Amino acid sequence: MTVLICASTGQSIALVEQIASSGEGTVWKTDRNGYLAKIYHFSHHERVKKLEVMVANPPKDPNSHLNHISFAWPQELLTDRNGSVLGFLMPQIKDAKELLDVYNPQRRKMLKLEVNWWYFLHTTALNIASIIQLIHAKGYVLGDIKPQNILVNDRLEFRLNSY
């Protein structure tokens, strides 16, 4: 089991199970309930600086008062024992599905959710647009918006992966 360190607190975070992989890194379940870790294959100065800015200046989450996570913004830099930044810690939405599972009619049937689909799809679209607007208003540009990076659940919680 790999153990990393939270840069600002010095707390240890264990990577428990890899759940996704992409060209730039992997996403892991951690031993901290409700949090995932994004670990990059390669770390470089520009990425570290970008993550430092993101951690220090998050957009306002409009649903934080509802204990609702609107986007998976980096919350904490994760380092190795030498202090090299390897990735970041982000919130997790449990029981979420990729956007493709929601907007594709064949895949949607397999979900068997007991929801009003007309309302669900319109609310999901409104959530996506409003969250992107808030991120843009803070001065950030999203460069990788795709269905795999947008997750929803049957409570209409929405997560936009910001990495």
Backbone as numpy.savetxt, mean C-alpha at the origin, in Angstrom:
# Nx Ny Nz CAx CAy CAz Cx Cy Cz
14.31 -16.43 8.93 13.47 -15.26 8.93 14.36 -14.02 8.93
14.07 -13.10 8.01 14.84 -11.86 7.92 14.28 -10.84 8.90
15.15 -10.17 9.63 14.75 -9.14 10.57 15.38 -7.82 10.12
14.54 -6.80 9.99 14.99 -5.46 9.61 14.72 -4.51 10.76
15.16 -3.27 10.62 15.05 -2.29 11.69 14.30 -1.07 11.18
13.35 -0.57 11.98 12.66 0.68 11.67 13.64 1.82 11.90
13.87 2.61 10.88 14.90 3.65 10.93 14.68 4.67 12.03
13.43 5.08 12.28 13.20 6.16 13.24 13.06 5.67 14.68
12.67 4.41 14.86 12.42 3.91 16.22 13.43 2.89 16.69
14.13 2.24 15.75 15.06 1.18 16.12 14.40 -0.15 16.42
13.08 -0.23 16.28 12.36 -1.48 16.53 12.65 -2.48 15.42
12.66 -3.75 15.80 12.87 -4.83 14.84 11.55 -5.19 14.16
11.64 -5.51 12.87 10.49 -5.98 12.09 10.92 -7.25 11.38
10.21 -8.33 11.61 10.53 -9.60 10.94 9.67 -9.75 9.70
10.30 -10.18 8.61 9.59 -10.51 7.38 9.13 -11.95 7.52
7.82 -12.17 7.48 7.24 -13.48 7.79 6.95 -14.31 6.55
6.32 -13.69 5.54 5.91 -14.44 4.35 5.84 -13.51 3.16
6.49 -13.89 2.07 6.43 -13.09 0.84 5.07 -13.28 0.20
4.42 -12.17 -0.17 3.08 -12.28 -0.76 3.01 -11.74 -2.18
4.04 -11.01 -2.62 4.03 -10.48 -3.98 5.47 -10.16 -4.40
5.66 -10.14 -5.73 6.97 -9.81 -6.27 6.78 -9.04 -7.56
7.66 -8.07 -7.79 7.62 -7.31 -9.03 9.04 -7.08 -9.49
9.19 -6.32 -10.56 10.52 -6.05 -11.08 11.40 -5.27 -10.13
10.79 -4.44 -9.26 11.61 -3.63 -8.37 11.71 -4.14 -6.95
10.87 -5.09 -6.56 10.97 -5.58 -5.19 9.93 -6.61 -4.83
9.86 -6.91 -3.54 8.92 -7.90 -3.02 8.11 -7.27 -1.89
6.91 -7.80 -1.67 6.05 -7.37 -0.58 5.91 -8.54 0.38
6.05 -8.23 1.67 6.06 -9.25 2.72 5.04 -8.96 3.81
4.44 -10.02 4.35 3.74 -9.91 5.63 4.83 -9.75 6.68
4.51 -9.01 7.74 5.48 -8.80 8.79 4.93 -9.32 10.12
5.76 -9.29 11.13 5.30 -9.69 12.46 4.56 -8.56 13.17
4.40 -7.42 12.51 3.61 -6.32 13.07 2.22 -6.38 12.45
1.24 -6.67 13.27 -0.14 -6.84 12.80 -0.62 -5.60 12.05
-1.15 -5.82 10.84 -1.70 -4.74 10.04 -0.69 -4.01 9.17
0.54 -4.55 9.07 1.57 -3.88 8.28 2.27 -4.85 7.34
2.59 -4.34 6.16 3.37 -5.06 5.17 4.69 -4.33 4.97
5.66 -5.03 4.39 6.94 -4.42 4.06 7.18 -4.55 2.57
7.61 -3.46 1.95 8.08 -3.50 0.55 9.60 -3.46 0.63
10.24 -4.49 0.07 11.69 -4.59 0.07 12.17 -4.55 -1.37
13.05 -3.61 -1.67 13.55 -3.44 -3.03 14.66 -4.44 -3.33
14.72 -4.88 -4.61 15.82 -5.75 -5.04 17.15 -5.00 -4.95
17.11 -3.71 -5.33 18.30 -2.87 -5.30 17.92 -1.53 -4.70
18.74 -1.04 -3.81 18.50 0.26 -3.19 19.48 1.26 -3.81
18.98 2.45 -4.11 19.87 3.48 -4.62 19.50 4.82 -4.00
20.43 5.75 -4.06 20.32 7.02 -3.37 19.03 7.77 -3.72
18.67 7.83 -4.99 17.48 8.56 -5.42 16.21 7.97 -4.80
16.10 6.66 -4.77 14.93 6.00 -4.18 14.87 6.27 -2.68
15.99 6.20 -2.00 16.03 6.44 -0.56 15.57 7.87 -0.26
16.06 8.83 -1.03 15.66 10.23 -0.83 14.16 10.40 -1.05
13.63 9.75 -2.09 12.19 9.83 -2.37 11.41 9.25 -1.18
11.83 8.11 -0.67 11.14 7.49 0.46 11.23 8.36 1.72
12.36 8.99 1.93 12.50 9.88 3.10 11.50 11.02 3.03
11.33 11.60 1.84 10.36 12.68 1.65 8.95 12.16 1.87
8.64 10.99 1.32 7.30 10.43 1.45 6.95 10.13 2.91
7.88 9.56 3.65 7.63 9.25 5.07 7.43 10.53 5.86
8.22 11.55 5.57 8.16 12.80 6.33 6.97 13.67 5.95
6.40 13.47 4.75 5.34 14.36 4.24 4.18 13.57 3.63
3.47 12.77 4.42 2.37 12.00 3.85 1.16 12.89 3.54
0.39 12.51 2.52 -0.87 13.22 2.27 -1.84 12.93 3.43
-2.77 13.83 3.63 -3.78 13.61 4.66 -4.71 12.49 4.21
-4.94 11.54 5.08 -5.88 10.46 4.78 -7.27 10.93 5.21
-8.19 11.12 4.26 -9.49 11.69 4.60 -10.35 10.79 5.47
-9.99 9.52 5.58 -10.79 8.58 6.36 -10.10 8.09 7.62
-9.04 8.76 8.02 -8.31 8.30 9.20 -9.18 8.33 10.46
-10.12 9.27 10.52 -11.01 9.35 11.69 -11.96 8.15 11.77
-12.09 7.42 10.67 -12.95 6.23 10.64 -12.15 4.94 10.84
-10.86 5.10 11.16 -9.96 3.95 11.28 -9.94 3.16 9.97
-9.87 3.89 8.88 -9.94 3.37 7.51 -8.67 3.79 6.78
-8.04 2.86 6.11 -6.81 3.14 5.38 -7.15 3.41 3.92
-6.82 4.59 3.43 -7.15 4.95 2.05 -6.04 4.65 1.07
-4.80 4.65 1.53 -3.70 4.34 0.64 -2.53 3.81 1.45
-1.74 2.98 0.79 -0.61 2.32 1.45 0.63 3.20 1.33
0.64 4.28 2.07 1.75 5.21 2.03 2.88 4.70 2.91
4.12 4.86 2.49 5.23 4.44 3.34 5.18 5.13 4.70
5.24 4.33 5.76 5.14 4.88 7.11 6.48 4.92 7.83
7.36 4.04 7.42 8.63 3.89 8.13 9.66 3.29 7.19
10.87 3.82 7.19 11.94 3.22 6.40 12.47 2.00 7.13
12.78 0.95 6.38 13.34 -0.28 6.94 14.79 -0.41 6.50
15.65 -0.68 7.46 17.08 -0.77 7.18 17.64 -2.12 7.62
18.84 -2.41 7.13 19.57 -3.57 7.65 20.36 -3.11 8.88
21.15 -3.99 9.45 21.92 -3.67 10.66 22.96 -2.56 10.42
23.36 -2.36 9.18 24.35 -1.32 8.85 23.71 0.04 8.57
22.37 0.10 8.60 21.67 1.36 8.36 21.32 1.63 6.91
21.58 0.67 6.03 21.22 0.83 4.62 19.72 0.62 4.45
19.05 1.56 3.79 17.61 1.46 3.57 17.34 0.38 2.53
16.51 -0.59 2.91 16.16 -1.69 2.01 14.73 -1.59 1.51
13.88 -0.81 2.20 12.48 -0.71 1.82 11.71 0.09 2.84
10.40 -0.20 2.94 9.56 0.56 3.86 8.42 -0.29 4.41
7.85 0.20 5.49 6.69 -0.41 6.14 5.45 0.36 5.72
4.36 -0.35 5.41 3.13 0.30 4.97 1.94 -0.42 5.58
0.79 0.27 5.70 -0.40 -0.39 6.25 -0.97 -1.42 5.29
-1.68 -2.38 5.86 -2.30 -3.46 5.08 -3.81 -3.37 5.21
-4.52 -3.64 4.11 -5.97 -3.82 4.17 -6.22 -5.31 4.03
-6.81 -5.88 5.05 -7.04 -7.33 5.05 -8.24 -7.67 4.16
-8.20 -8.85 3.58 -9.30 -9.38 2.75 -9.58 -8.51 1.53
-8.57 -7.85 1.01 -8.76 -6.99 -0.16 -8.54 -7.78 -1.45
-9.16 -7.30 -2.50 -9.03 -7.89 -3.83 -8.46 -6.84 -4.78
-7.77 -7.30 -5.81 -7.29 -6.38 -6.83 -8.48 -5.77 -7.57
-8.30 -4.56 -8.05 -9.36 -3.86 -8.77 -9.89 -4.68 -9.93
-9.02 -5.42 -10.62 -9.44 -6.26 -11.74 -10.52 -7.25 -11.33
-10.42 -7.78 -10.11 -11.43 -8.73 -9.63 -12.79 -8.07 -9.44
-12.80 -6.76 -9.26 -14.04 -6.04 -9.02 -14.66 -5.55 -10.32
-13.85 -5.01 -11.24 -14.46 -4.43 -12.43 -14.63 -5.42 -13.58
-14.01 -6.58 -13.54 -14.19 -7.58 -14.58 -15.41 -8.45 -14.21
-16.47 -8.44 -15.05 -17.70 -9.16 -14.70 -17.51 -10.65 -14.40
-16.69 -11.36 -15.18 -16.48 -12.79 -14.92 -15.79 -13.02 -13.58
-14.77 -12.24 -13.31 -14.04 -12.39 -12.05 -14.90 -11.94 -10.87
-15.71 -10.92 -11.10 -16.59 -10.40 -10.05 -17.58 -11.48 -9.59
-18.10 -12.27 -10.52 -19.04 -13.34 -10.16 -18.42 -14.34 -9.20
-17.12 -14.59 -9.36 -16.44 -15.57 -8.50 -16.28 -15.05 -7.07
-16.35 -13.73 -6.88 -16.20 -13.17 -5.53 -17.39 -13.49 -4.64
-18.55 -13.58 -5.26 -19.79 -13.89 -4.54 -20.01 -12.95 -3.35
-19.73 -11.66 -3.56 -19.99 -10.68 -2.51 -21.46 -10.31 -2.50
-22.01 -10.15 -1.35 -23.41 -9.75 -1.19 -23.46 -8.22 -1.14
-23.29 -7.59 -2.30 -23.29 -6.13 -2.36 -24.14 -5.67 -3.54
-24.54 -4.42 -3.50 -25.20 -3.77 -4.62 -24.09 -3.34 -5.57
-23.91 -4.09 -6.66 -22.76 -3.85 -7.53 -22.79 -2.48 -8.17
-23.93 -1.97 -8.55 -23.99 -0.63 -9.14 -23.40 0.38 -8.15
-23.88 0.35 -6.92 -23.38 1.26 -5.89 -21.91 1.00 -5.59
-21.54 -0.25 -5.49 -20.17 -0.64 -5.15 -19.18 -0.11 -6.19
-19.47 -0.32 -7.47 -18.56 0.12 -8.53 -18.46 1.64 -8.61
-19.57 2.33 -8.46 -19.53 3.79 -8.48 -18.77 4.35 -7.27
-18.98 3.78 -6.10 -18.27 4.23 -4.91 -16.78 3.94 -5.03
-16.43 2.80 -5.59 -15.02 2.46 -5.80 -14.37 3.49 -6.73
-15.04 3.83 -7.84 -14.50 4.83 -8.77 -14.35 6.19 -8.09
-15.33 6.58 -7.30 -15.25 7.85 -6.57 -14.09 7.83 -5.58
-13.91 6.74 -4.87 -12.79 6.61 -3.93 -11.45 6.76 -4.65
-11.30 6.08 -5.76 -10.03 6.15 -6.51 -9.75 7.58 -6.93
-10.74 8.24 -7.53 -10.54 9.61 -8.00 -10.24 10.57 -6.85
-10.93 10.43 -5.74 -10.72 11.38 -4.63 -9.38 11.16 -3.96
-8.93 9.93 -3.84 -7.64 9.66 -3.22 -6.50 10.16 -4.12
-6.61 9.92 -5.41 -5.58 10.42 -6.33 -5.54 11.94 -6.29
-6.69 12.60 -6.20 -6.73 14.06 -6.12 -6.01 14.55 -4.87
-6.21 13.88 -3.73 -5.54 14.28 -2.49 -4.02 14.12 -2.58
-3.59 13.05 -3.21 -2.15 12.82 -3.37 -1.56 13.88 -4.30
-2.25 14.19 -5.39 -1.79 15.24 -6.30 -1.77 16.61 -5.61
-2.78 16.88 -4.79 -2.84 18.17 -4.09 -1.65 18.37 -3.16
-1.07 17.29 -2.68 0.11 17.36 -1.82 1.39 17.55 -2.65
1.26 17.47 -3.99 2.40 17.70 -4.86 3.07 16.44 -5.36
2.49 15.30 -5.11 3.06 14.04 -5.56 2.51 13.65 -6.93
3.31 12.91 -7.69 2.90 12.37 -8.97 2.90 10.85 -8.85
1.82 10.22 -9.25 1.73 8.76 -9.22 2.17 8.23 -10.58
3.15 7.33 -10.56 3.71 6.86 -11.81 3.36 5.44 -12.17
2.67 4.72 -11.33 2.43 3.31 -11.60 1.00 2.93 -11.21
0.04 3.62 -11.81 -1.36 3.31 -11.51 -1.80 2.19 -12.44
-2.10 1.04 -11.83 -2.58 -0.11 -12.59 -3.47 -0.95 -11.67
-4.34 -1.78 -12.23 -5.28 -2.54 -11.41 -4.62 -3.38 -10.30
-3.42 -3.88 -10.52 -2.75 -4.68 -9.51 -2.34 -3.84 -8.30
-2.22 -2.53 -8.48 -1.81 -1.64 -7.40 -2.99 -0.98 -6.70
-4.20 -1.36 -7.07 -5.39 -0.81 -6.43 -6.18 -1.98 -5.85
-6.37 -1.93 -4.54 -7.08 -2.99 -3.83 -8.34 -2.44 -3.20
-9.40 -3.24 -3.20 -10.66 -2.87 -2.55 -11.15 -4.07 -1.74
-12.03 -3.77 -0.79 -12.67 -4.87 -0.06 -14.17 -4.61 -0.01
-14.92 -5.54 0.57 -16.37 -5.42 0.55 -16.90 -4.33 1.48
-16.02 -3.70 2.26 -16.41 -2.55 3.08 -16.13 -1.26 2.33
-15.76 -1.38 1.06 -15.40 -0.27 0.19 -14.19 0.48 0.68
-13.35 -0.19 1.46 -12.06 0.38 1.78 -11.21 0.24 0.53
-10.33 1.14 0.37 -9.59 1.25 -0.87 -8.15 1.50 -0.53
-7.25 0.84 -1.22 -5.84 1.09 -0.99 -5.15 1.32 -2.33
-4.45 2.43 -2.39 -3.65 2.73 -3.57 -2.19 2.55 -3.17
-1.52 1.62 -3.79 -0.10 1.42 -3.51 0.67 2.58 -4.11
1.43 3.24 -3.27 2.11 4.47 -3.69 3.54 4.24 -4.13
3.92 3.04 -4.28 5.29 2.77 -4.66 5.32 2.40 -6.09
